[in-house]
């Protein structure tokens, strides 16, 4: 029984640290994108619906579309692993989500 609990604990902890989240994406938007976008995270996230953001991300067009929306950002300075978190932020607070971010 102890081994089973141990295994589930390890799996739970691994899943906590391996997924991207909207809160981290919101922080990344605040610190890395907001100056280049020159508008709030709410306006940025509500540019599209959840299905539109998902389609852009699945097709690999998310960074390019972000560059279109925020022409002053430098894509070269953006870490590739940040995009999943930023996507989660936009998906969580998209036009049709009903959620409101605090940035």
PyMOL commands that set and color helices and strands:
alter all, ss='L'
color gray80, all
select helices_A, chain A and resi 2-18+22-37+41-45+50-58+62-69+75-77+82-92
alter helices_A, ss='H'
color red, helices_A
deselect
rebuild
show_as cartoon
